[in-house]
Amino acid sequence: MKERPAVALLIETSNSYARGLLRGVMAYIREHRPWSIYLPEHGRGDSPPGWLKNWHGGGIIARVENGRIARAVKASGLPAVDVSAARLLPSIPWVETDDVAIAELAAQHLLERGFRNLAFCGEPEFNWSKWRCDRFVQFVRESGHQCSEYRPSARTGERPTWQREQKDLATWVSNLDKPVGVMACYDSKARQLLDACRAVNIAVPEEVAVIGVDNDELLCNLSDPPLSSVIPDTQQTGYAAARLLDQLMSGRSAPAEAALIKPLGIATRQSTDILAIDDKQIADAVRFIRRHACDGVNVKDVLKAIPLSRRVLESRFRRIVGRTPHEELLRLRLERVKQLLAETELTLAAIASRAGFRHVEYMTVAFKRIVGQPPSVFRGEHRAR
């Protein structure tokens, strides 16, 4: 009988992102051979547990976010996989969420709501924030718009107090041209920004729309107003890391390139639930489509709700939104299909019905044409079983 491999998980349990990683590892273990898991009480940035120095396990999955963890993992000599963006151990395999894709999704979300002034609010000392910022700014400028960046006061020694950070944020957001759509590097930073807006009486989302990253439901729903957020596929990230470690522990080599896992979509809440479109009829059309896309409506239904000819509607809609009403209906339905494929075990027929497609065959053909792969393949790549 094969002995269970002992695996240390140096991953904190204090935030939803890390807990998602752990759920992905758990899903892999359930589907494959069992492991003996060593999960110490561990916070982000903590030192490694003392027992790791003399531990004779089979492998490690770690968020290598400081030099102490990096040295301990390297000194162990064990197969290891890094699930941090810090890249303090470039010699070991690395699995992380795709920060470029996350930034593009957030930018598209704000641009689709009609914002032409955009901004990024980040934490420049973290790689993941820098990568998100760089791509967000680039994407916005490629779309023909200007983008501002929040640059915290220069830090020497200790981190500034919360009160100082709030003052800096309030000054920055007060000086932005409005209305403005802002991507915050993650949900906690977005909450800080919402607090700063409230302190200087800036209306959210009417003057400033804010989107975060991680979809930490507790943080997002405790925010005022509730916070929209990009949904990273943390379970698939943890699942991929576990699969990679299993390969290493079995004596197989690991790919040299990083494994970057794309996000699942966006959870839209009140902080971005607005349309910054001056054309009221087109704003009404966009709102109708977003509200009813998965109810199976078509362009004729849109025309019944919006008193325009089809030619005028399509011309003005394309000029403002960048797509025809039909293309927008299809895009929203396919986003719903992606979410249901990744998060549920529903059949394709059930998914087609819930996403507003009358025929599963049409959904499948449209999905493959636009997404680039059949629904079954997408589900296999994005669902941590």
Secondary structure, DSSP 8 states (H G I E B T S, - for coil): -----EEEEE--SSSHHHHHHHHHHHHHHHHS---EEE-----TT----GGGGG---SEEEE---SHHHHHHHHHH-S-EEE--SS-S-TTS-BEEE-HHHHHHHHHHHHHHTT--EEEEE--TTSHHHHHHHHHHHHHHHHTT-EEEEE------SS---HHHHHHHHHHHHHTS-SSEEEEESSHHHHHHHHHHHHHTT--TTTTEEEEEES--HHHHHHSSS--EEEE--HHHHHHHHHHHHHHHHTT----SS-EEE---EEE--GGG-----S-HHHHHHHHHHHHHGGGT--HHHHHHHS-S-HHHHHHHHHHHHSS-HHHHHHHHHHHHHHHHHHH----HHHHHHHTT-S-HHHHHHHHHHHHSS-HHHHHHHH---
